[in-house]
Amino acid sequence: MVSVRKRKMARSSVAKNTRRTKDSQRKPKIAHHPVLAAKWDKKLTLKQNYEKLGLTSRLGKYNGGQENVYKTVTELREEQKEKEKINHVAPEDVAVETDPLKIPEGEARLIRDPETNEVVQVIYGTMKTAPVKEEKTENSVIDDLVEYNEKYGGKVKAPKPQEEEEGILQNLYEKYGDDYDKMKWDKKLNPLFLSEGQLKKKIAVWKKANGIE
């Protein structure tokens, strides 16, 4: 025989949180932006899609939820050898460059006396370095997003005070000027009991809307 609690649960309008409904809630909805929707891969996770598109899904550090990349001992040893080769500098490779055309612009070489170690000559570099170009990912959509925003994005409207607050703000400003501490204690002109910070923000918006500096 079915218990009373089971019968109430069957009649309840609250849907059960089954695995099917739970998995459907996890799927990110990106239909609101056509640029991302066109290049979105449903088989990949949100983080993988963002990396593929040249974006970042989180500005801070990740705390779990990432795929671990495991390397063998042989691979780690080879990486260590490569690092040692790069960082190792032989004494015979270190030479004092005296040609200004081979010294980057903004740098200088000091020529010292081998006996007294005093600076005898200062050679300033004249070689101009080429600007470093930023590398872009193959599937980067940043340019597409900027182009879409310029084409369809409207101008941001300046905020305006609400109609019911405009008269209140005007009366307070005409009586107290910029003294917000006295404004908040005036029960007649401040019937909404706005705080000092709220009054400061709202009056700044009211001033801008009415061209008051």
N, C-alpha and C positions, 0 to 999 in steps of 0.2 A: 504494500500500500504506500502511495506517495505521501510524503509529509507535507504539512502546510507551508513550510518554508520553500520547498521545491515548487509547489504550485504558484506561489507568489513570484518566484524568480522567473517562471515560465511566462507569466502574464506581464512582467515588467517591460517597460519600453526601452530600458537601457540595454544597448547591444553588448554582447559578450566580447571581451578583448581576446579573441582567438589569434593564433599565429598568422592567419590570413589577413585579418584587419590590421594587426600590428605591423606586418611587413609593408602593407600599403601605405601606412603613415610615415614610414621611414624614407620612402622615395621622395627625393627633392622635386618640387614643382618649379620648373623654369619656363613655363609657357608664357609668362608675363613679359619676357624679353626675347624678341625674335632672333637677335644675333646669337645669343647663347643657345637658344632652342635649336637653331639650324646646325650647330656644330657639337651638340651634346651627345655623348655616347652613353646610352642607358646601361650598358654592360659594365661600365666602370663606376667607381665610387665618386663621391663629390670631390674629394681631395685629388684623386687621379685625373678627373676631368679638368679641374682648375690648373693642375700642373701641365696638362696637355695643351691647354689654351694659353699658357703663359701668364696665368694669374695666381693669386694666393688666396686661399679660403680663410686664412686666419693670420692676423698680424703678430700675435704673440707666439710663444713657444707651445708646441704640442705636448700634451700630457697623455700618452697612450693612444691607442687607436691607429697606430702606424704599422706597416709591414716591416718586419725586421729583415735586414740584409745580412746574410751569413756568408763569411768567406773562409776558405780553407787555410791551413797553416802555410801552404806553399805560396798562395796569393799574398798573404800578409808579409811573408819574408821578402817576396819580390818587391812589394811596395816599400818596405823598409830600405832595401838596397837602392831603389830609385831615389828616395829622399836623401840618403847619405851621399849619393853621387851629386845631386843638385846642391846640397849644402856644403860639400867639401870644396875648398879652394886651395890649390897648391900655392906655396910661396912664390914659385917662379912665375906664376900667372899674374901676380900683383905687380903692376908697373905704374910709375908716375907719368901720367899723360901731360905733355907740355904743349900739344898742338891745340890752339883755341877752337879750331874748326871741328875737333873731335870731342870737345867738352860741351855738354848740354847748356843751353842758355839759362842763366840764373844760378849756375854753379861756378866754383872756382877751385883751382889747385894751388896749394902752398908749397913752394920750394924752400927747403930748410938747409941750413949749413950743417954738414955732417958732424962737425966738431962741436960747435956751440949750440946747435939745434935751434937757432934763431931763424925767423922767416926772412928770406933773402928776396923772394920774388912772389908776386901773386898773379896768377894767370886766370883771367875771366873767360868763360866759355861763350862762344858765339853760335854754336850749332842749334838750330831750331828743331824742336821735336814735333812730329806730326801728331795731331789730336787723336786720342783713342776713340774709336767708334764703338758705340754700345751694341752688343750682340743681342739680336732678337730671336726668339724661339720661332721655329718653323710655323707653328700653328697659332701664333700670337693673334689675339682678336682685339688688342688695345686700339689699333688704328680704326678697326671697324666700329668699335663702341664709340670712339670720339666722333667719327663721321656720322653715325646714327644720331648721336646726341645733338650735333650741330644742325642736322636736317630736321629732326622732329622735336627736339627739346625746346620748349618755350622759355621766354624770359621769366625770371623769378620776380613775382610782384612784391612790391614793398609792403610790409605789414601796416595795417590800419587799425585804429582803436575801434572797439565796438560802439554801436550807436548809443546804447544805454549808458556807456561809460564816458562818452565824449564830453557831455555837459559837466559831469562830475570833475573830470580832469581839468577842464578849462577853469572852473570856479576855484579849484584848489590852487592852480598855478597863478591865477590873477591875484589871489589873496596872499599866498605864502612864497611865491617865486620858486626857488630851489631848496627851500627849507622843508625836507621830507619828514623830519622828525616831528615838526608841529602839525603837518598834514595828517599823520596817522592818528593823532589824538582828537582831531576835530570830528565829533560825532554827527554833526549836521551835514557838513560838506563831504564827509567820508562815511556814508551809510553802509558801505560794503565792508568796512573794517579792513581795508587793504593795509598790508604791512609796509614798512619803509622801503624794503627791496622791491616789492611789487609796484609801489607808486613810482619809484625811480625808473623802472623798466617801461611802465605804461606811459608815463609822461614823456619819456624819450621818444617813444613811438608817436605820441600825439604831436610833439614838437616837429618831428620830421615830416609828418603828414600835413602840417599846417605851415611849413616853411619857417619855423622859429629856430633860431640858433641859440 
